[in-house]
Amino acid sequence: MATKAPAKKVAAKKVAAKKVAAKTTTKITAKPEPVYGMPQEVKDWIERAHSIMNHQRGEVERLKEENKELKAYKAWASSRLTRSEHHD
């Protein structure tokens, strides 16, 4: 009988541990996230700032592409002008 009594205690500890774990997880998930309110002026300002940033990002990309094309044209024109071919 001495061997059966410790087995019951171990089983009871495992069940108790599972109950404790279940209780702690429900407390964490049941807690709602805080909602922060802000004035409409602040929301409008943030939205406007995002719009300006997106516009500027697009403008930078367009200018980078234009710069790349101008550099290619400059290289072509430079080689064209420095060639010493004479067509008669």
Helices and strands as residue ranges (DSSP letters): H 4-30, H 40-82
